[in-house]
């Protein structure tokens, strides 16, 4: 299942003539307790980026390394929609739907929460 993030291109009271812009988030599945690295698209190692998760700035406990976001020892609270923005203009470059799961017997089962929100 893919996550779509949609917004209107212009703010206007004329809803019938709005252009809806949607982007598809990449899915990234990781095992609970592992260290996770997410990369902001194909940006070079020297790129300066900022990250948001579910629309808010990424909180302490995460580490930035150029275009990479490093999440140590992830758990279910890390599930979410991560977006990276190239500085200084703040242009969104990539969106990743991170899904954390656990190993169950001989198969891997991923547990994720889904939230439908308007942006």
C-alpha positions in Angstrom: 0.0 0.0 0.0 1.4 3.4 -1.0 0.8 6.7 0.9 -0.2 9.7 -1.1 0.3 13.2 0.0 -1.9 15.8 -1.7 -2.2 19.6 -1.6 -3.7 22.3 -3.7 -1.3 24.2 -5.9 -2.8 27.6 -5.0 -4.9 28.8 -2.1 -8.2 30.1 -3.3 -11.8 30.2 -2.3 -12.7 28.8 -5.8 -12.5 25.1 -4.8 -13.8 23.9 -8.2 -10.9 25.3 -10.1 -8.1 24.1 -7.7 -5.2 22.0 -9.1 -4.6 19.0 -6.8 -0.9 18.0 -6.6 -0.1 14.5 -5.2 3.1 12.7 -4.6 3.7 9.1 -3.7 5.7 8.1 -0.6 8.3 5.4 -0.8 7.7 2.6 1.6 10.6 1.6 3.9 10.1 -1.5 6.2 12.4 -2.0 9.1 12.7 -4.4 12.1 11.9 -3.2 15.6 15.1 -2.4 17.6 17.3 -1.9 14.5 19.1 1.3 13.6 17.5 2.9 10.5 19.0 5.2 7.9 16.8 7.1 5.5 18.3 9.0 2.6 16.8 12.1 1.0 16.3 11.0 -2.6 19.4 11.2 -4.8 21.0 14.3 -3.1 24.7 14.3 -2.8 26.5 13.7 0.5 27.2 17.5 1.0 23.5 18.4 0.7 21.9 20.3 3.6 18.4 19.0 4.4 15.8 19.2 7.1 13.3 16.5 8.0 9.7 16.4 9.2 7.7 13.4 10.4 4.0 13.6 10.1 4.3 17.3 9.4 6.3 18.3 12.4 10.1 18.8 12.8 12.0 15.7 13.7 12.7 15.6 17.4 15.8 15.0 19.4 17.2 11.5 19.4 17.7 11.5 15.7 20.9 12.4 13.9 21.4 14.1 10.6 24.3 13.2 8.3 24.1 15.3 5.2 21.0 14.0 3.3 20.6 11.0 5.7 18.4 10.7 8.8 19.7 8.2 11.3 17.2 6.7 13.8 18.7 4.5 16.5 16.8 1.5 18.0 13.5 2.2 16.3 10.1 1.1 17.8 6.5 1.5 16.8 6.5 5.2 17.7 8.8 5.8 14.7 6.1 4.7 12.2 5.1 7.7 10.1 5.5 9.8 7.0 9.0 11.3 6.8 9.7 14.2 4.4 13.0 15.8 3.7 13.5 19.4 2.4 16.5 20.8 0.7 17.9 23.9 2.4 17.9 26.9 2.2 14.7 27.2 0.1 12.9 24.3 1.8 11.9 22.5 -1.4 10.5 19.0 -0.6 12.8 16.4 -2.2 11.5 13.0 -0.9 8.8 11.4 1.2 9.2 8.0 2.9 6.5 6.0 4.7 8.5 4.2 7.5 6.9 1.1 8.8 8.4 -0.7 11.8 7.7 -4.4 12.5 8.9 -7.3 14.5 10.1 -10.8 13.6 7.4 -13.4 14.3 8.3 -17.1 14.0 9.6 -17.9 10.6 8.1 -14.9 8.8 8.4 -11.2 9.2 5.2 -9.3 10.0 5.1 -5.6 9.9 2.8 -3.6 12.1 1.9 -0.1 11.1 -0.6 2.6 12.0 -2.3 4.6 9.2 -3.7 8.0 9.6 -5.7 9.9 7.0 -5.0 13.6 7.5 -5.6 16.6 5.3 -2.7 18.9 4.5 
